[in-house]
Amino acid sequence: MTITEQLAEEAKALIGDRAEVKFPNYADVPFFNQDEEFPNPTAAVAAAFLALVNA
């Protein structure tokens, strides 16, 4: 159990019956890599240059 999970469980114990506490499960959420979402400008320029050189 991570420190964040331990702290969340302690907070839940302190809250007791005064509120309903739910913890999200992020196991099924895919990782987001911004480099894959938006091309790196340097890489795009390099690819365009190589395309011109090899043409």
Jmol script that loads the backbone (N, CA, C; Angstrom):
load data "model"
ATOM      1  N   MET A   1       0.852  -1.172   0.000  1.00  0.00           N
ATOM      2  CA  MET A   1       0.000   0.000   0.000  1.00  0.00           C
ATOM      3  C   MET A   1       0.899   1.237   0.000  1.00  0.00           C
ATOM      4  N   THR A   2       0.581   2.180  -0.882  1.00  0.00           N
ATOM      5  CA  THR A   2       1.389   3.395  -0.989  1.00  0.00           C
ATOM      6  C   THR A   2       1.114   4.334   0.178  1.00  0.00           C
ATOM      7  N   ILE A   3       1.988   5.316   0.352  1.00  0.00           N
ATOM      8  CA  ILE A   3       1.802   6.297   1.420  1.00  0.00           C
ATOM      9  C   ILE A   3       0.520   7.093   1.185  1.00  0.00           C
ATOM     10  N   THR A   4       0.195   7.365  -0.072  1.00  0.00           N
ATOM     11  CA  THR A   4      -1.033   8.093  -0.391  1.00  0.00           C
ATOM     12  C   THR A   4      -2.256   7.279   0.015  1.00  0.00           C
ATOM     13  N   GLU A   5      -2.221   5.992  -0.270  1.00  0.00           N
ATOM     14  CA  GLU A   5      -3.330   5.118   0.125  1.00  0.00           C
ATOM     15  C   GLU A   5      -3.438   5.033   1.640  1.00  0.00           C
ATOM     16  N   GLN A   6      -2.309   4.977   2.320  1.00  0.00           N
ATOM     17  CA  GLN A   6      -2.322   4.933   3.783  1.00  0.00           C
ATOM     18  C   GLN A   6      -2.926   6.207   4.360  1.00  0.00           C
ATOM     19  N   LEU A   7      -2.541   7.355   3.807  1.00  0.00           N
ATOM     20  CA  LEU A   7      -3.098   8.629   4.277  1.00  0.00           C
ATOM     21  C   LEU A   7      -4.594   8.708   4.002  1.00  0.00           C
ATOM     22  N   ALA A   8      -5.018   8.215   2.850  1.00  0.00           N
ATOM     23  CA  ALA A   8      -6.443   8.223   2.518  1.00  0.00           C
ATOM     24  C   ALA A   8      -7.231   7.337   3.475  1.00  0.00           C
ATOM     25  N   GLU A   9      -6.683   6.191   3.810  1.00  0.00           N
ATOM     26  CA  GLU A   9      -7.350   5.295   4.760  1.00  0.00           C
ATOM     27  C   GLU A   9      -7.431   5.931   6.146  1.00  0.00           C
ATOM     28  N   GLU A  10      -6.385   6.624   6.560  1.00  0.00           N
ATOM     29  CA  GLU A  10      -6.412   7.323   7.851  1.00  0.00           C
ATOM     30  C   GLU A  10      -7.465   8.426   7.849  1.00  0.00           C
ATOM     31  N   ALA A  11      -7.556   9.162   6.744  1.00  0.00           N
ATOM     32  CA  ALA A  11      -8.572  10.209   6.636  1.00  0.00           C
ATOM     33  C   ALA A  11      -9.967   9.600   6.703  1.00  0.00           C
ATOM     34  N   LYS A  12     -10.152   8.472   6.041  1.00  0.00           N
ATOM     35  CA  LYS A  12     -11.442   7.778   6.074  1.00  0.00           C
ATOM     36  C   LYS A  12     -11.786   7.355   7.497  1.00  0.00           C
ATOM     37  N   ALA A  13     -10.798   6.853   8.223  1.00  0.00           N
ATOM     38  CA  ALA A  13     -11.032   6.439   9.608  1.00  0.00           C
ATOM     39  C   ALA A  13     -11.401   7.634  10.483  1.00  0.00           C
ATOM     40  N   LEU A  14     -10.756   8.769  10.254  1.00  0.00           N
ATOM     41  CA  LEU A  14     -11.065   9.971  11.037  1.00  0.00           C
ATOM     42  C   LEU A  14     -12.465  10.506  10.729  1.00  0.00           C
ATOM     43  N   ILE A  15     -12.889  10.388   9.487  1.00  0.00           N
ATOM     44  CA  ILE A  15     -14.217  10.861   9.092  1.00  0.00           C
ATOM     45  C   ILE A  15     -15.306   9.983   9.690  1.00  0.00           C
ATOM     46  N   GLY A  16     -15.028   8.694   9.746  1.00  0.00           N
ATOM     47  CA  GLY A  16     -15.987   7.766  10.344  1.00  0.00           C
ATOM     48  C   GLY A  16     -17.287   7.690   9.564  1.00  0.00           C
ATOM     49  N   ASP A  17     -18.415   7.732  10.296  1.00  0.00           N
ATOM     50  CA  ASP A  17     -19.738   7.610   9.688  1.00  0.00           C
ATOM     51  C   ASP A  17     -20.299   8.945   9.214  1.00  0.00           C
ATOM     52  N   ARG A  18     -19.554  10.006   9.342  1.00  0.00           N
ATOM     53  CA  ARG A  18     -20.074  11.332   8.987  1.00  0.00           C
ATOM     54  C   ARG A  18     -20.155  11.562   7.486  1.00  0.00           C
ATOM     55  N   ALA A  19     -19.466  10.751   6.715  1.00  0.00           N
ATOM     56  CA  ALA A  19     -19.497  10.897   5.257  1.00  0.00           C
ATOM     57  C   ALA A  19     -19.145   9.563   4.611  1.00  0.00           C
ATOM     58  N   GLU A  20     -19.604   9.401   3.380  1.00  0.00           N
ATOM     59  CA  GLU A  20     -19.245   8.220   2.606  1.00  0.00           C
ATOM     60  C   GLU A  20     -17.966   8.532   1.840  1.00  0.00           C
ATOM     61  N   VAL A  21     -16.983   7.671   1.969  1.00  0.00           N
ATOM     62  CA  VAL A  21     -15.694   7.890   1.317  1.00  0.00           C
ATOM     63  C   VAL A  21     -15.488   6.807   0.266  1.00  0.00           C
ATOM     64  N   LYS A  22     -15.168   7.242  -0.945  1.00  0.00           N
ATOM     65  CA  LYS A  22     -14.877   6.311  -2.034  1.00  0.00           C
ATOM     66  C   LYS A  22     -13.503   6.636  -2.599  1.00  0.00           C
ATOM     67  N   PHE A  23     -12.798   5.606  -3.029  1.00  0.00           N
ATOM     68  CA  PHE A  23     -11.476   5.777  -3.617  1.00  0.00           C
ATOM     69  C   PHE A  23     -11.529   5.343  -5.077  1.00  0.00           C
ATOM     70  N   PRO A  24     -11.093   6.197  -5.998  1.00  0.00           N
ATOM     71  CA  PRO A  24     -11.109   5.810  -7.416  1.00  0.00           C
ATOM     72  C   PRO A  24     -10.042   4.762  -7.707  1.00  0.00           C
ATOM     73  N   ASN A  25     -10.317   3.932  -8.687  1.00  0.00           N
ATOM     74  CA  ASN A  25      -9.359   2.923  -9.120  1.00  0.00           C
ATOM     75  C   ASN A  25      -8.857   3.329 -10.502  1.00  0.00           C
ATOM     76  N   TYR A  26      -7.612   3.708 -10.578  1.00  0.00           N
ATOM     77  CA  TYR A  26      -7.029   4.178 -11.833  1.00  0.00           C
ATOM     78  C   TYR A  26      -6.298   3.074 -12.598  1.00  0.00           C
ATOM     79  N   ALA A  27      -6.474   1.834 -12.197  1.00  0.00           N
ATOM     80  CA  ALA A  27      -5.733   0.738 -12.821  1.00  0.00           C
ATOM     81  C   ALA A  27      -6.050   0.586 -14.303  1.00  0.00           C
ATOM     82  N   ASP A  28      -7.278   0.890 -14.707  1.00  0.00           N
ATOM     83  CA  ASP A  28      -7.671   0.694 -16.097  1.00  0.00           C
ATOM     84  C   ASP A  28      -7.501   1.938 -16.959  1.00  0.00           C
ATOM     85  N   VAL A  29      -7.021   3.025 -16.388  1.00  0.00           N
ATOM     86  CA  VAL A  29      -6.825   4.258 -17.143  1.00  0.00           C
ATOM     87  C   VAL A  29      -5.472   4.181 -17.855  1.00  0.00           C
ATOM     88  N   PRO A  30      -5.459   4.349 -19.181  1.00  0.00           N
ATOM     89  CA  PRO A  30      -4.172   4.264 -19.889  1.00  0.00           C
ATOM     90  C   PRO A  30      -3.284   5.463 -19.568  1.00  0.00           C
ATOM     91  N   PHE A  31      -2.003   5.242 -19.628  1.00  0.00           N
ATOM     92  CA  PHE A  31      -1.051   6.327 -19.417  1.00  0.00           C
ATOM     93  C   PHE A  31      -1.138   7.313 -20.574  1.00  0.00           C
ATOM     94  N   PHE A  32      -0.951   8.578 -20.295  1.00  0.00           N
ATOM     95  CA  PHE A  32      -0.975   9.619 -21.324  1.00  0.00           C
ATOM     96  C   PHE A  32       0.441  10.104 -21.542  1.00  0.00           C
ATOM     97  N   ASN A  33       0.870  10.055 -22.780  1.00  0.00           N
ATOM     98  CA  ASN A  33       2.186  10.547 -23.136  1.00  0.00           C
ATOM     99  C   ASN A  33       1.988  11.694 -24.115  1.00  0.00           C
ATOM    100  N   GLN A  34       2.221  12.922 -23.675  1.00  0.00           N
ATOM    101  CA  GLN A  34       1.983  14.091 -24.510  1.00  0.00           C
ATOM    102  C   GLN A  34       2.833  14.057 -25.775  1.00  0.00           C
ATOM    103  N   ASP A  35       3.999  13.437 -25.711  1.00  0.00           N
ATOM    104  CA  ASP A  35       4.853  13.354 -26.895  1.00  0.00           C
ATOM    105  C   ASP A  35       4.199  12.520 -27.995  1.00  0.00           C
ATOM    106  N   GLU A  36       3.401  11.537 -27.614  1.00  0.00           N
ATOM    107  CA  GLU A  36       2.707  10.728 -28.607  1.00  0.00           C
ATOM    108  C   GLU A  36       1.455  11.435 -29.114  1.00  0.00           C
ATOM    109  N   GLU A  37       0.872  12.281 -28.282  1.00  0.00           N
ATOM    110  CA  GLU A  37      -0.341  12.999 -28.671  1.00  0.00           C
ATOM    111  C   GLU A  37      -0.032  14.126 -29.655  1.00  0.00           C
ATOM    112  N   PHE A  38       1.010  14.874 -29.382  1.00  0.00           N
ATOM    113  CA  PHE A  38       1.405  15.999 -30.225  1.00  0.00           C
ATOM    114  C   PHE A  38       2.856  15.794 -30.634  1.00  0.00           C
ATOM    115  N   PRO A  39       3.155  15.781 -31.927  1.00  0.00           N
ATOM    116  CA  PRO A  39       4.536  15.536 -32.354  1.00  0.00           C
ATOM    117  C   PRO A  39       5.504  16.585 -31.801  1.00  0.00           C
ATOM    118  N   ASN A  40       6.666  16.125 -31.494  1.00  0.00           N
ATOM    119  CA  ASN A  40       7.734  16.999 -31.034  1.00  0.00           C
ATOM    120  C   ASN A  40       8.145  17.879 -32.212  1.00  0.00           C
ATOM    121  N   PRO A  41       8.110  19.209 -32.079  1.00  0.00           N
ATOM    122  CA  PRO A  41       8.455  20.085 -33.215  1.00  0.00           C
ATOM    123  C   PRO A  41       9.841  19.808 -33.783  1.00  0.00           C
ATOM    124  N   THR A  42      10.806  19.532 -32.923  1.00  0.00           N
ATOM    125  CA  THR A  42      12.161  19.245 -33.397  1.00  0.00           C
ATOM    126  C   THR A  42      12.171  17.984 -34.244  1.00  0.00           C
ATOM    127  N   ALA A  43      11.469  16.966 -33.799  1.00  0.00           N
ATOM    128  CA  ALA A  43      11.408  15.715 -34.552  1.00  0.00           C
ATOM    129  C   ALA A  43      10.686  15.916 -35.880  1.00  0.00           C
ATOM    130  N   ALA A  44       9.655  16.743 -35.886  1.00  0.00           N
ATOM    131  CA  ALA A  44       8.913  17.013 -37.126  1.00  0.00           C
ATOM    132  C   ALA A  44       9.795  17.741 -38.132  1.00  0.00           C
ATOM    133  N   VAL A  45      10.569  18.709 -37.677  1.00  0.00           N
ATOM    134  CA  VAL A  45      11.480  19.446 -38.561  1.00  0.00           C
ATOM    135  C   VAL A  45      12.558  18.509 -39.092  1.00  0.00           C
ATOM    136  N   ALA A  46      13.101  17.659 -38.232  1.00  0.00           N
ATOM    137  CA  ALA A  46      14.130  16.711 -38.656  1.00  0.00           C
ATOM    138  C   ALA A  46      13.575  15.741 -39.690  1.00  0.00           C
ATOM    139  N   ALA A  47      12.360  15.260 -39.484  1.00  0.00           N
ATOM    140  CA  ALA A  47      11.747  14.334 -40.437  1.00  0.00           C
ATOM    141  C   ALA A  47      11.506  15.019 -41.776  1.00  0.00           C
ATOM    142  N   ALA A  48      11.050  16.259 -41.744  1.00  0.00           N
ATOM    143  CA  ALA A  48      10.827  17.003 -42.987  1.00  0.00           C
ATOM    144  C   ALA A  48      12.143  17.232 -43.719  1.00  0.00           C
ATOM    145  N   PHE A  49      13.189  17.559 -42.979  1.00  0.00           N
ATOM    146  CA  PHE A  49      14.512  17.773 -43.579  1.00  0.00           C
ATOM    147  C   PHE A  49      15.012  16.491 -44.234  1.00  0.00           C
ATOM    148  N   LEU A  50      14.902  15.368 -43.523  1.00  0.00           N
ATOM    149  CA  LEU A  50      15.356  14.092 -44.082  1.00  0.00           C
ATOM    150  C   LEU A  50      14.545  13.718 -45.314  1.00  0.00           C
ATOM    151  N   ALA A  51      13.264  14.022 -45.317  1.00  0.00           N
ATOM    152  CA  ALA A  51      12.431  13.731 -46.483  1.00  0.00           C
ATOM    153  C   ALA A  51      12.898  14.541 -47.686  1.00  0.00           C
ATOM    154  N   LEU A  52      13.286  15.791 -47.460  1.00  0.00           N
ATOM    155  CA  LEU A  52      13.784  16.628 -48.557  1.00  0.00           C
ATOM    156  C   LEU A  52      15.140  16.148 -49.054  1.00  0.00           C
ATOM    157  N   VAL A  53      16.011  15.767 -48.135  1.00  0.00           N
ATOM    158  CA  VAL A  53      17.353  15.314 -48.505  1.00  0.00           C
ATOM    159  C   VAL A  53      17.276  14.004 -49.281  1.00  0.00           C
ATOM    160  N   ASN A  54      16.404  13.113 -48.856  1.00  0.00           N
ATOM    161  CA  ASN A  54      16.295  11.794 -49.489  1.00  0.00           C
ATOM    162  C   ASN A  54      15.406  11.800 -50.724  1.00  0.00           C
ATOM    163  N   ALA A  55      14.814  12.927 -51.076  1.00  0.00           N
ATOM    164  CA  ALA A  55      13.891  12.979 -52.230  1.00  0.00           C
ATOM    165  C   ALA A  55      14.646  12.999 -53.541  1.00  0.00           C
TER     166      ALA A  55
END
end "model"
wireframe off; spacefill off
backbone 0.3
color backbone group
